[in-house]
Amino acid sequence: MINKLPLAAVLLLFAGAAALLLAAADARPHGDDLDSDFYSIVGYAPEDLGSHDRLIKLFEEWVAKYRKAYASFEEKLRRFEVFKDNLKHIDEINKKVTSYWLGLNEFADLTHDEFKATYLGLNNQPPPARRTAAAGEFFRYRNAGDDVPKEVDWRKKGAVTEVKNQGQCGINQIVTGNLTSLSEQELIDCSTDGNNGCNGGMMDYAFSYIAGSGGLHTEEAYPYLMEEGDCDQKAEGEQVVTISGYEDVPANDEQALVKALAHQPVSVAIEASGRHFQFYKGGVFDGPCGAELDHGVAAVGYGTSKGQDYIIVKNSWGAHWGEKGYIRMKRGTGKPDGLCGINKMASYPTKDQ
């Protein structure tokens, strides 16, 4: 059964931002060849793991960087132990893998179970029926042809707003053609027909709400609170974006997803519960993950690096995670559902002229 997803996948990406630089080079040394530049990226040095005093210093620096505060000294000690275990895991993986790397981020004091419970929206209700017939009846790009650009990055085309950290109530930002951020909070509070606020939802349900309600307020008019509230239909400010509806990309069809991405950003669902995903820092991710969808994100392009094809994915965990809030996920894995199930449930909003 496909889990219900957080509303993070609901992205009306009609506009843009300047191109973002990746957090690190496309290739890196590995094993004993790891150098100081690499360790400056991932947030630690090998010597830190061999000295208790250095571990304490590293932890205190990390606490200050992410402005962590603990209720008691005992809680801080417990978080230090979790931090050490996560650092050991990060270092072990970095010595083994070559296409991507892990690093210390704000999740480094969370156990893996705590991370999954906090940042992923799990819900066992079945998803809505997909409206895509086997032949792609409702897929407008089905006849677009297979001759698509070799690479597309909608960040460079002015179609993606800045990355936000939406915390425990993850829902990715919604934007208009002039980079006006729209109200995520309105979706949390008001899109309740099939969705369940901070406890999870589906992008298709949210698209239906936006189409049926006449549009969405700006974030300024209906601010984000990072918690559920009552639906405020009297929020001041004009509704600045409307959509006609949405379409589903044919499931388990990577070429169809690429076709759609050649024309616009696409909301996708993935399994993001893996420990490698928790600490991803850079590179083309091909790490271990299944296809039990538990997180909604936005695919904003695709490309190739060092012979590895990838999809550019925008997350909602802040700019300190991954490559300034993004992850490059390998495509062409040979699995119909794609890496982490990215090909299983993709959709995009539509706008009639």
Contacts in CASP RR format, 6 or more apart in sequence:
PFRMAT RR
TARGET T0000
AUTHOR 0000-0000-0000
METHOD contacts of the structure
MODEL  1
MINKLPLAAVLLLFAGAAALLLAAADARPHGDDLDSDFYSIVGYAPEDLG
SHDRLIKLFEEWVAKYRKAYASFEEKLRRFEVFKDNLKHIDEINKKVTSY
WLGLNEFADLTHDEFKATYLGLNNQPPPARRTAAAGEFFRYRNAGDDVPK
EVDWRKKGAVTEVKNQGQCGINQIVTGNLTSLSEQELIDCSTDGNNGCNG
GMMDYAFSYIAGSGGLHTEEAYPYLMEEGDCDQKAEGEQVVTISGYEDVP
ANDEQALVKALAHQPVSVAIEASGRHFQFYKGGVFDGPCGAELDHGVAAV
GYGTSKGQDYIIVKNSWGAHWGEKGYIRMKRGTGKPDGLCGINKMASYPT
KDQ
1 124 0 8 1.000
1 126 0 8 1.000
2 126 0 8 1.000
2 127 0 8 1.000
2 269 0 8 1.000
2 292 0 8 1.000
2 293 0 8 1.000
2 344 0 8 1.000
2 345 0 8 1.000
3 121 0 8 1.000
3 122 0 8 1.000
3 123 0 8 1.000
3 124 0 8 1.000
3 292 0 8 1.000
3 293 0 8 1.000
3 294 0 8 1.000
4 121 0 8 1.000
4 122 0 8 1.000
4 123 0 8 1.000
4 124 0 8 1.000
4 125 0 8 1.000
4 127 0 8 1.000
4 196 0 8 1.000
4 200 0 8 1.000
4 201 0 8 1.000
4 202 0 8 1.000
5 121 0 8 1.000
5 123 0 8 1.000
5 200 0 8 1.000
5 201 0 8 1.000
5 202 0 8 1.000
5 203 0 8 1.000
5 269 0 8 1.000
5 293 0 8 1.000
5 294 0 8 1.000
5 295 0 8 1.000
5 296 0 8 1.000
5 345 0 8 1.000
6 120 0 8 1.000
6 121 0 8 1.000
6 170 0 8 1.000
6 171 0 8 1.000
6 198 0 8 1.000
6 200 0 8 1.000
6 201 0 8 1.000
6 295 0 8 1.000
6 296 0 8 1.000
7 170 0 8 1.000
7 171 0 8 1.000
7 172 0 8 1.000
7 184 0 8 1.000
7 187 0 8 1.000
7 188 0 8 1.000
7 191 0 8 1.000
7 195 0 8 1.000
7 197 0 8 1.000
7 200 0 8 1.000
7 201 0 8 1.000
7 202 0 8 1.000
7 203 0 8 1.000
7 206 0 8 1.000
7 296 0 8 1.000
8 166 0 8 1.000
8 170 0 8 1.000
8 171 0 8 1.000
8 172 0 8 1.000
8 295 0 8 1.000
8 296 0 8 1.000
8 297 0 8 1.000
8 298 0 8 1.000
8 315 0 8 1.000
8 316 0 8 1.000
9 172 0 8 1.000
9 203 0 8 1.000
9 267 0 8 1.000
9 268 0 8 1.000
9 269 0 8 1.000
9 296 0 8 1.000
9 297 0 8 1.000
9 298 0 8 1.000
9 347 0 8 1.000
10 171 0 8 1.000
10 172 0 8 1.000
10 174 0 8 1.000
10 187 0 8 1.000
10 203 0 8 1.000
10 206 0 8 1.000
10 207 0 8 1.000
10 210 0 8 1.000
10 267 0 8 1.000
11 172 0 8 1.000
11 173 0 8 1.000
11 174 0 8 1.000
11 175 0 8 1.000
11 265 0 8 1.000
11 267 0 8 1.000
11 298 0 8 1.000
11 314 0 8 1.000
12 174 0 8 1.000
12 175 0 8 1.000
12 176 0 8 1.000
12 182 0 8 1.000
12 210 0 8 1.000
12 216 0 8 1.000
12 241 0 8 1.000
12 243 0 8 1.000
12 349 0 8 1.000
13 154 0 8 1.000
13 159 0 8 1.000
13 160 0 8 1.000
13 161 0 8 1.000
13 175 0 8 1.000
13 264 0 8 1.000
13 265 0 8 1.000
13 298 0 8 1.000
13 300 0 8 1.000
14 159 0 8 1.000
14 175 0 8 1.000
14 176 0 8 1.000
14 177 0 8 1.000
14 241 0 8 1.000
14 351 0 8 1.000
15 158 0 8 1.000
15 159 0 8 1.000
15 160 0 8 1.000
15 161 0 8 1.000
15 175 0 8 1.000
15 176 0 8 1.000
15 177 0 8 1.000
15 178 0 8 1.000
15 179 0 8 1.000
15 180 0 8 1.000
16 154 0 8 1.000
16 155 0 8 1.000
16 157 0 8 1.000
16 158 0 8 1.000
16 159 0 8 1.000
16 160 0 8 1.000
16 161 0 8 1.000
16 175 0 8 1.000
16 177 0 8 1.000
16 179 0 8 1.000
17 155 0 8 1.000
17 158 0 8 1.000
17 160 0 8 1.000
17 161 0 8 1.000
17 162 0 8 1.000
17 179 0 8 1.000
18 155 0 8 1.000
18 156 0 8 1.000
18 158 0 8 1.000
19 153 0 8 1.000
19 155 0 8 1.000
19 156 0 8 1.000
20 155 0 8 1.000
20 323 0 8 1.000
20 324 0 8 1.000
20 326 0 8 1.000
21 324 0 8 1.000
22 282 0 8 1.000
22 283 0 8 1.000
22 323 0 8 1.000
22 324 0 8 1.000
23 41 0 8 1.000
23 281 0 8 1.000
23 282 0 8 1.000
23 322 0 8 1.000
23 323 0 8 1.000
23 324 0 8 1.000
24 38 0 8 1.000
24 41 0 8 1.000
24 101 0 8 1.000
24 281 0 8 1.000
24 282 0 8 1.000
24 283 0 8 1.000
24 323 0 8 1.000
26 283 0 8 1.000
26 284 0 8 1.000
26 305 0 8 1.000
26 306 0 8 1.000
27 98 0 8 1.000
27 306 0 8 1.000
28 34 0 8 1.000
28 38 0 8 1.000
28 98 0 8 1.000
28 101 0 8 1.000
28 283 0 8 1.000
29 35 0 8 1.000
29 38 0 8 1.000
30 94 0 8 1.000
30 95 0 8 1.000
30 96 0 8 1.000
30 97 0 8 1.000
30 98 0 8 1.000
31 94 0 8 1.000
31 95 0 8 1.000
31 96 0 8 1.000
34 46 0 8 1.000
34 94 0 8 1.000
34 95 0 8 1.000
36 45 0 8 1.000
38 101 0 8 1.000
39 45 0 8 1.000
39 46 0 8 1.000
41 101 0 8 1.000
41 103 0 8 1.000
41 281 0 8 1.000
41 282 0 8 1.000
42 90 0 8 1.000
42 94 0 8 1.000
42 101 0 8 1.000
42 102 0 8 1.000
42 103 0 8 1.000
42 104 0 8 1.000
42 281 0 8 1.000
43 103 0 8 1.000
43 104 0 8 1.000
44 58 0 8 1.000
44 87 0 8 1.000
44 90 0 8 1.000
44 91 0 8 1.000
44 103 0 8 1.000
44 104 0 8 1.000
46 91 0 8 1.000
47 54 0 8 1.000
48 54 0 8 1.000
48 55 0 8 1.000
48 58 0 8 1.000
48 87 0 8 1.000
49 55 0 8 1.000
49 87 0 8 1.000
49 88 0 8 1.000
49 91 0 8 1.000
55 84 0 8 1.000
55 87 0 8 1.000
56 80 0 8 1.000
58 87 0 8 1.000
59 80 0 8 1.000
59 83 0 8 1.000
59 84 0 8 1.000
62 68 0 8 1.000
62 83 0 8 1.000
62 104 0 8 1.000
62 108 0 8 1.000
66 106 0 8 1.000
66 320 0 8 1.000
68 79 0 8 1.000
68 109 0 8 1.000
70 76 0 8 1.000
70 79 0 8 1.000
79 109 0 8 1.000
80 109 0 8 1.000
82 108 0 8 1.000
82 109 0 8 1.000
82 110 0 8 1.000
82 111 0 8 1.000
83 108 0 8 1.000
83 109 0 8 1.000
86 104 0 8 1.000
86 107 0 8 1.000
86 108 0 8 1.000
86 109 0 8 1.000
86 110 0 8 1.000
86 279 0 8 1.000
87 104 0 8 1.000
87 108 0 8 1.000
89 102 0 8 1.000
89 275 0 8 1.000
89 279 0 8 1.000
90 102 0 8 1.000
90 103 0 8 1.000
90 104 0 8 1.000
90 279 0 8 1.000
93 101 0 8 1.000
93 102 0 8 1.000
93 276 0 8 1.000
94 101 0 8 1.000
94 102 0 8 1.000
94 103 0 8 1.000
97 287 0 8 1.000
99 283 0 8 1.000
99 284 0 8 1.000
99 285 0 8 1.000
99 286 0 8 1.000
99 308 0 8 1.000
99 330 0 8 1.000
100 276 0 8 1.000
100 280 0 8 1.000
100 281 0 8 1.000
100 282 0 8 1.000
100 283 0 8 1.000
100 284 0 8 1.000
100 285 0 8 1.000
100 286 0 8 1.000
100 287 0 8 1.000
101 281 0 8 1.000
101 282 0 8 1.000
101 283 0 8 1.000
102 276 0 8 1.000
102 279 0 8 1.000
102 280 0 8 1.000
102 281 0 8 1.000
103 279 0 8 1.000
103 280 0 8 1.000
103 281 0 8 1.000
104 279 0 8 1.000
105 279 0 8 1.000
105 281 0 8 1.000
105 320 0 8 1.000
105 321 0 8 1.000
105 322 0 8 1.000
106 320 0 8 1.000
106 321 0 8 1.000
107 115 0 8 1.000
107 119 0 8 1.000
107 278 0 8 1.000
107 279 0 8 1.000
107 317 0 8 1.000
107 321 0 8 1.000
108 279 0 8 1.000
110 118 0 8 1.000
112 274 0 8 1.000
112 275 0 8 1.000
112 278 0 8 1.000
115 278 0 8 1.000
116 122 0 8 1.000
116 273 0 8 1.000
116 274 0 8 1.000
116 294 0 8 1.000
118 168 0 8 1.000
119 167 0 8 1.000
119 168 0 8 1.000
119 170 0 8 1.000
119 295 0 8 1.000
119 317 0 8 1.000
120 272 0 8 1.000
120 273 0 8 1.000
120 294 0 8 1.000
120 295 0 8 1.000
121 199 0 8 1.000
121 200 0 8 1.000
121 201 0 8 1.000
121 294 0 8 1.000
121 295 0 8 1.000
122 200 0 8 1.000
122 294 0 8 1.000
123 196 0 8 1.000
123 199 0 8 1.000
123 200 0 8 1.000
123 201 0 8 1.000
125 194 0 8 1.000
127 202 0 8 1.000
127 204 0 8 1.000
127 345 0 8 1.000
128 194 0 8 1.000
128 202 0 8 1.000
128 204 0 8 1.000
128 205 0 8 1.000
130 248 0 8 1.000
130 251 0 8 1.000
130 345 0 8 1.000
131 138 0 8 1.000
131 204 0 8 1.000
131 247 0 8 1.000
131 248 0 8 1.000
132 138 0 8 1.000
132 139 0 8 1.000
132 247 0 8 1.000
132 248 0 8 1.000
132 249 0 8 1.000
132 250 0 8 1.000
132 251 0 8 1.000
134 250 0 8 1.000
135 142 0 8 1.000
136 142 0 8 1.000
136 250 0 8 1.000
136 256 0 8 1.000
138 247 0 8 1.000
138 248 0 8 1.000
139 247 0 8 1.000
139 248 0 8 1.000
139 249 0 8 1.000
139 250 0 8 1.000
139 256 0 8 1.000
139 260 0 8 1.000
140 247 0 8 1.000
140 350 0 8 1.000
141 256 0 8 1.000
141 259 0 8 1.000
141 260 0 8 1.000
141 262 0 8 1.000
141 263 0 8 1.000
142 250 0 8 1.000
142 256 0 8 1.000
142 259 0 8 1.000
144 259 0 8 1.000
144 262 0 8 1.000
144 263 0 8 1.000
145 259 0 8 1.000
146 255 0 8 1.000
146 259 0 8 1.000
148 258 0 8 1.000
148 259 0 8 1.000
148 262 0 8 1.000
149 262 0 8 1.000
150 303 0 8 1.000
150 304 0 8 1.000
151 301 0 8 1.000
151 302 0 8 1.000
151 303 0 8 1.000
151 304 0 8 1.000
152 261 0 8 1.000
152 262 0 8 1.000
152 301 0 8 1.000
152 302 0 8 1.000
152 303 0 8 1.000
153 300 0 8 1.000
153 301 0 8 1.000
153 303 0 8 1.000
153 312 0 8 1.000
154 160 0 8 1.000
154 264 0 8 1.000
154 265 0 8 1.000
154 300 0 8 1.000
154 301 0 8 1.000
155 300 0 8 1.000
155 312 0 8 1.000
158 179 0 8 1.000
159 264 0 8 1.000
159 265 0 8 1.000
159 300 0 8 1.000
160 175 0 8 1.000
160 265 0 8 1.000
160 298 0 8 1.000
160 300 0 8 1.000
160 314 0 8 1.000
161 173 0 8 1.000
161 175 0 8 1.000
161 179 0 8 1.000
161 181 0 8 1.000
162 173 0 8 1.000
162 319 0 8 1.000
163 314 0 8 1.000
163 315 0 8 1.000
163 316 0 8 1.000
163 318 0 8 1.000
163 319 0 8 1.000
163 324 0 8 1.000
163 325 0 8 1.000
163 326 0 8 1.000
164 172 0 8 1.000
164 173 0 8 1.000
164 316 0 8 1.000
164 318 0 8 1.000
165 316 0 8 1.000
165 317 0 8 1.000
165 318 0 8 1.000
165 319 0 8 1.000
165 320 0 8 1.000
166 172 0 8 1.000
166 173 0 8 1.000
166 184 0 8 1.000
166 224 0 8 1.000
166 226 0 8 1.000
166 316 0 8 1.000
166 317 0 8 1.000
166 318 0 8 1.000
167 226 0 8 1.000
167 316 0 8 1.000
167 317 0 8 1.000
168 198 0 8 1.000
168 226 0 8 1.000
169 188 0 8 1.000
169 197 0 8 1.000
169 198 0 8 1.000
169 226 0 8 1.000
169 227 0 8 1.000
169 228 0 8 1.000
170 198 0 8 1.000
170 316 0 8 1.000
171 184 0 8 1.000
171 187 0 8 1.000
171 188 0 8 1.000
171 316 0 8 1.000
172 184 0 8 1.000
172 296 0 8 1.000
172 297 0 8 1.000
172 298 0 8 1.000
172 314 0 8 1.000
172 315 0 8 1.000
172 316 0 8 1.000
173 181 0 8 1.000
173 182 0 8 1.000
173 184 0 8 1.000
173 219 0 8 1.000
173 316 0 8 1.000
174 181 0 8 1.000
174 182 0 8 1.000
174 183 0 8 1.000
174 184 0 8 1.000
174 187 0 8 1.000
174 216 0 8 1.000
174 241 0 8 1.000
175 181 0 8 1.000
175 182 0 8 1.000
176 182 0 8 1.000
176 240 0 8 1.000
176 241 0 8 1.000
180 218 0 8 1.000
180 240 0 8 1.000
180 241 0 8 1.000
181 218 0 8 1.000
181 219 0 8 1.000
181 220 0 8 1.000
182 216 0 8 1.000
182 217 0 8 1.000
182 218 0 8 1.000
182 219 0 8 1.000
182 240 0 8 1.000
182 241 0 8 1.000
183 216 0 8 1.000
183 217 0 8 1.000
183 218 0 8 1.000
183 219 0 8 1.000
183 221 0 8 1.000
183 222 0 8 1.000
183 223 0 8 1.000
183 224 0 8 1.000
183 235 0 8 1.000
184 219 0 8 1.000
184 224 0 8 1.000
185 219 0 8 1.000
185 222 0 8 1.000
185 223 0 8 1.000
185 224 0 8 1.000
185 225 0 8 1.000
185 229 0 8 1.000
186 216 0 8 1.000
186 217 0 8 1.000
186 222 0 8 1.000
186 231 0 8 1.000
186 232 0 8 1.000
186 235 0 8 1.000
187 195 0 8 1.000
187 197 0 8 1.000
187 206 0 8 1.000
187 209 0 8 1.000
187 210 0 8 1.000
187 216 0 8 1.000
188 197 0 8 1.000
188 198 0 8 1.000
188 228 0 8 1.000
188 229 0 8 1.000
189 197 0 8 1.000
189 228 0 8 1.000
189 229 0 8 1.000
189 230 0 8 1.000
189 231 0 8 1.000
189 232 0 8 1.000
190 209 0 8 1.000
190 213 0 8 1.000
190 231 0 8 1.000
190 233 0 8 1.000
191 197 0 8 1.000
191 205 0 8 1.000
191 206 0 8 1.000
191 209 0 8 1.000
191 210 0 8 1.000
192 231 0 8 1.000
193 205 0 8 1.000
193 208 0 8 1.000
193 209 0 8 1.000
194 201 0 8 1.000
194 202 0 8 1.000
194 205 0 8 1.000
195 201 0 8 1.000
195 202 0 8 1.000
195 205 0 8 1.000
195 206 0 8 1.000
195 209 0 8 1.000
197 228 0 8 1.000
198 227 0 8 1.000
198 228 0 8 1.000
203 246 0 8 1.000
203 267 0 8 1.000
203 269 0 8 1.000
203 296 0 8 1.000
203 347 0 8 1.000
204 246 0 8 1.000
204 248 0 8 1.000
204 347 0 8 1.000
207 243 0 8 1.000
207 245 0 8 1.000
207 246 0 8 1.000
207 347 0 8 1.000
207 349 0 8 1.000
208 245 0 8 1.000
208 246 0 8 1.000
210 216 0 8 1.000
210 241 0 8 1.000
210 242 0 8 1.000
210 243 0 8 1.000
210 245 0 8 1.000
210 349 0 8 1.000
211 242 0 8 1.000
211 243 0 8 1.000
211 244 0 8 1.000
211 245 0 8 1.000
211 246 0 8 1.000
211 349 0 8 1.000
214 239 0 8 1.000
214 242 0 8 1.000
215 239 0 8 1.000
215 240 0 8 1.000
215 241 0 8 1.000
215 242 0 8 1.000
215 243 0 8 1.000
216 239 0 8 1.000
216 240 0 8 1.000
216 241 0 8 1.000
217 235 0 8 1.000
217 237 0 8 1.000
217 239 0 8 1.000
217 240 0 8 1.000
218 237 0 8 1.000
218 240 0 8 1.000
221 235 0 8 1.000
221 236 0 8 1.000
221 237 0 8 1.000
222 232 0 8 1.000
222 235 0 8 1.000
242 351 0 8 1.000
243 349 0 8 1.000
243 350 0 8 1.000
243 351 0 8 1.000
244 350 0 8 1.000
244 351 0 8 1.000
244 352 0 8 1.000
245 349 0 8 1.000
245 350 0 8 1.000
246 347 0 8 1.000
246 348 0 8 1.000
246 349 0 8 1.000
246 350 0 8 1.000
247 347 0 8 1.000
247 348 0 8 1.000
247 350 0 8 1.000
248 345 0 8 1.000
248 346 0 8 1.000
248 347 0 8 1.000
249 256 0 8 1.000
249 257 0 8 1.000
249 260 0 8 1.000
249 266 0 8 1.000
249 346 0 8 1.000
249 347 0 8 1.000
249 348 0 8 1.000
250 256 0 8 1.000
251 337 0 8 1.000
251 343 0 8 1.000
251 344 0 8 1.000
251 345 0 8 1.000
252 336 0 8 1.000
252 337 0 8 1.000
252 338 0 8 1.000
252 343 0 8 1.000
252 344 0 8 1.000
253 336 0 8 1.000
253 343 0 8 1.000
254 331 0 8 1.000
254 332 0 8 1.000
254 336 0 8 1.000
254 338 0 8 1.000
254 343 0 8 1.000
257 266 0 8 1.000
257 268 0 8 1.000
257 299 0 8 1.000
257 311 0 8 1.000
257 342 0 8 1.000
257 343 0 8 1.000
257 346 0 8 1.000
258 302 0 8 1.000
258 331 0 8 1.000
260 266 0 8 1.000
260 346 0 8 1.000
260 348 0 8 1.000
261 299 0 8 1.000
261 300 0 8 1.000
261 301 0 8 1.000
261 302 0 8 1.000
261 311 0 8 1.000
264 348 0 8 1.000
265 298 0 8 1.000
265 299 0 8 1.000
265 300 0 8 1.000
265 301 0 8 1.000
265 348 0 8 1.000
266 298 0 8 1.000
266 299 0 8 1.000
266 346 0 8 1.000
266 347 0 8 1.000
266 348 0 8 1.000
267 296 0 8 1.000
267 297 0 8 1.000
267 298 0 8 1.000
267 299 0 8 1.000
267 346 0 8 1.000
267 347 0 8 1.000
267 348 0 8 1.000
268 296 0 8 1.000
268 297 0 8 1.000
268 298 0 8 1.000
268 299 0 8 1.000
268 313 0 8 1.000
268 342 0 8 1.000
268 345 0 8 1.000
268 346 0 8 1.000
269 293 0 8 1.000
269 295 0 8 1.000
269 296 0 8 1.000
269 297 0 8 1.000
269 341 0 8 1.000
269 342 0 8 1.000
269 344 0 8 1.000
269 345 0 8 1.000
269 346 0 8 1.000
270 289 0 8 1.000
270 293 0 8 1.000
270 294 0 8 1.000
270 295 0 8 1.000
270 296 0 8 1.000
270 297 0 8 1.000
270 313 0 8 1.000
270 329 0 8 1.000
270 340 0 8 1.000
270 341 0 8 1.000
270 342 0 8 1.000
271 289 0 8 1.000
271 290 0 8 1.000
271 291 0 8 1.000
271 292 0 8 1.000
271 293 0 8 1.000
271 294 0 8 1.000
271 295 0 8 1.000
271 340 0 8 1.000
271 341 0 8 1.000
272 289 0 8 1.000
272 294 0 8 1.000
272 295 0 8 1.000
272 296 0 8 1.000
272 297 0 8 1.000
272 315 0 8 1.000
272 340 0 8 1.000
273 289 0 8 1.000
273 292 0 8 1.000
273 294 0 8 1.000
273 295 0 8 1.000
274 288 0 8 1.000
274 289 0 8 1.000
276 285 0 8 1.000
276 287 0 8 1.000
276 288 0 8 1.000
276 289 0 8 1.000
277 285 0 8 1.000
277 289 0 8 1.000
277 327 0 8 1.000
277 340 0 8 1.000
280 321 0 8 1.000
280 322 0 8 1.000
280 327 0 8 1.000
281 322 0 8 1.000
281 323 0 8 1.000
282 322 0 8 1.000
282 323 0 8 1.000
282 327 0 8 1.000
282 328 0 8 1.000
283 305 0 8 1.000
283 323 0 8 1.000
283 328 0 8 1.000
284 305 0 8 1.000
284 306 0 8 1.000
284 308 0 8 1.000
284 310 0 8 1.000
284 328 0 8 1.000
284 329 0 8 1.000
284 330 0 8 1.000
285 310 0 8 1.000
285 327 0 8 1.000
285 328 0 8 1.000
285 329 0 8 1.000
285 330 0 8 1.000
285 339 0 8 1.000
286 308 0 8 1.000
286 330 0 8 1.000
286 333 0 8 1.000
286 339 0 8 1.000
287 339 0 8 1.000
289 339 0 8 1.000
289 340 0 8 1.000
289 341 0 8 1.000
290 340 0 8 1.000
290 341 0 8 1.000
291 335 0 8 1.000
291 337 0 8 1.000
291 338 0 8 1.000
291 340 0 8 1.000
291 341 0 8 1.000
291 344 0 8 1.000
293 341 0 8 1.000
293 344 0 8 1.000
293 345 0 8 1.000
297 313 0 8 1.000
297 314 0 8 1.000
297 315 0 8 1.000
297 316 0 8 1.000
298 313 0 8 1.000
298 314 0 8 1.000
299 311 0 8 1.000
299 312 0 8 1.000
299 313 0 8 1.000
299 314 0 8 1.000
299 342 0 8 1.000
299 346 0 8 1.000
300 312 0 8 1.000
300 313 0 8 1.000
300 314 0 8 1.000
300 326 0 8 1.000
301 311 0 8 1.000
301 312 0 8 1.000
302 309 0 8 1.000
302 310 0 8 1.000
302 311 0 8 1.000
302 312 0 8 1.000
302 331 0 8 1.000
303 309 0 8 1.000
303 310 0 8 1.000
303 311 0 8 1.000
303 312 0 8 1.000
304 310 0 8 1.000
305 328 0 8 1.000
308 330 0 8 1.000
309 330 0 8 1.000
309 331 0 8 1.000
309 332 0 8 1.000
310 328 0 8 1.000
310 329 0 8 1.000
310 330 0 8 1.000
310 331 0 8 1.000
311 328 0 8 1.000
311 329 0 8 1.000
311 331 0 8 1.000
311 342 0 8 1.000
312 326 0 8 1.000
312 327 0 8 1.000
312 328 0 8 1.000
313 326 0 8 1.000
313 327 0 8 1.000
313 328 0 8 1.000
313 329 0 8 1.000
313 342 0 8 1.000
314 325 0 8 1.000
314 326 0 8 1.000
315 321 0 8 1.000
315 322 0 8 1.000
315 325 0 8 1.000
315 326 0 8 1.000
315 327 0 8 1.000
317 325 0 8 1.000
318 325 0 8 1.000
319 325 0 8 1.000
329 339 0 8 1.000
329 340 0 8 1.000
329 342 0 8 1.000
330 339 0 8 1.000
331 338 0 8 1.000
331 339 0 8 1.000
331 342 0 8 1.000
332 338 0 8 1.000
333 339 0 8 1.000
335 341 0 8 1.000
336 343 0 8 1.000
337 343 0 8 1.000
337 344 0 8 1.000
338 344 0 8 1.000
END
